[in-house]
Amino acid sequence: MSKENEIDHWFVQYHQTIYKYIFLMVKDAQEAEDLTQDTFVRAYQYYSSFKRDSSPKTWLFKIAHNTTIDYLRKRKPLRIFANVFLNKEQAASTEDILLLKENSRELLLALNKLKDTYKQVIILRKIKGFSVLETAHILGWSESKVKSTLMRAIQALSKEWMDEEENKGEKRAKQ
């Protein structure tokens, strides 16, 4: 398969999931679209450096990660997450949907309070479902760093989630 055909194939196969990953990081649909395009342009430019020691998906996510981090470093303040936690395939009542949206909002507030490394590892491992090895490759970390950072990130998220729940309870009590 030629370079162009393979990149086209990867684009069809992975552009949506890469777009969603980037969107979680930048919270802006247009920027996410632009950064997704930049990811595939870079993949085309650096195609010869792809050693095939990982899957194309992992390699593309590493490029997407680096492209997005470069963008975020140039841009302040950092905007990290968007509300993509709703499972649209699930049939639910209006009350369930409202509760899920409220919980998603609280989760996003808690996630936004975490440091960047915690957010990144949670997105890749728990939201995008990458393995420890794939996450390590994308972030340029060791596998043990991914594991320990994820453990600390989940503990920090738990604490922030509890704080959000307490704040919610206090607001209701004042009403």
N, C-alpha and C positions, 0 to 999 in steps of 0.2 A: 504494500500500500504506500502511496506517495505521501510525503510530508503534508501537503495540502489536504489530501483526502483524510489522513489520520486526524489532523487538527479539526477538520470539519466534523468528522465522526465524534470526536471528543466533545466538541461544542454542542452538538445535538444531544449527546448523552448526559452531559454534566452542567450545562450552562444554568439551568434552573436551580440546582442545588448550590452551585457556587454563588449565584445571585443572592439566594436566601441567606447564605452564610455571610456574605459581605453586607447585606442589608441589616443583619443583626448587629454588625459592628458599627455601621455609619448612620443608621436610622433615617436614611434619605433615599427614596426610590431612584431618583435620577442619578445621584452619585453612585449608588450600587450598580446601576446599569452601566455607567461609564467605567467603573472599576472592574466589572465583569468583562467588558470588552478589552480593557487594558490587560487583564489576566491572559486572555487568549492571544492577544498580540504578542505579549512576552513569551508565551508558550511557543508561538511560531518562531520568534526571534531566537530562542534558546533551545529549540527542538534538539539540536545536536548534542546538548549537554544532558539530555534525559538518558540516564544510564540503565533504565528499566530494572533497577534494584528495588523499586516500589511500583505500585499500580499507577496507571495514568491519573486516576482520580486523586490519589495522595499527592502526586507530583503537582497537579493543577491546584490543589488546595494549598500547597506550600507557596506556590506563586501567588495565589489569591491572598493568602495571609500576608505575605511580604508586601504586595502591592497596596493592600489596605492599611497596613501599619505605616508604610511610607506616607500615604495620604493623610492618615490621622496625625502623624508627627508634624506635618506641615500645617495642620489645621487645629486651632484651639477655639473653644474648649472641646474636649473629646465628647463625642456622642456615640454611645455604644450599642444600645439595644432597641429593637422595635417589637411590637406585639405580634409575634408569630406563634405563640404558644397554644392557640386555640386549635383543637382537633376538629376540622370541618367535616370529617367523614362520620362523626358520631351524631346520631340522631338524639336530640335533647330538647327538653321543654324550654320555654322562654325563661323560666326561673333558673334552670340549670345553666343556660347560656349566660345570663346576667351574673350569676355566681362565678362561673368560670372566667368571665371577663374581669370581674373584680379581683379574683385571685391572681389572674395573669398580671393585672396592673400592679398588685402588691408584690408579686414575684419580680417584676421588672424593676420596681423601686428598690427592692432588696439587692438585686443583681447590680444595679447601677452604683451601689455604694461599695461594691467590692473592688479591689485593685485589679488592674488590667490583666495580670497573669492569671488570676483566678477566673476572670470572665472568659478569657480565651480558652482555658482548659475545660471549663464547664460547657462552653458552646461546642467545642470539638468532640468531647467525649460523651456528654449527656444529651445534647440537643442534636448534633449531627451524627452521632453514633460511630465515630472513628475508634479504632482499636488503640491501645496504649502505644504500640509500635508506630502506627500511622500518625498519631498525635505527636509523638516524639519527633518524627521525621518532619512534619509540617512546621512545628515550632522550633526545630533545631535544638531540642533538649534530649537528655538521656531518658530512657524509659523510667528509671527510678525517680527522676525529677517530675515526670508527668504524674506518676502514682502519688508521690508525696504532696505535690501541689494540688492535685485533685482532692485528696483527703482534707487538706487544710481549707481548700475553697468550699467544699461542702459544709464543713464546720462553720466557716464564716458566713455562708449563705443561710444556714440554719439560724444562726444568731441574728442576722439582719431580718430574716423572715419573722422571727419571734418579736423583734422590735417593731416591725411593721404591724403585726397583729396587736401588740400592746397599744400602739398609737391609734389604731382603728378603734379599739375598745374605749380608749380615753375620749376620742372624738364623739363616739355615740353617747357616752355618759354625760358629756357636756350639753348635748342637744336636748 
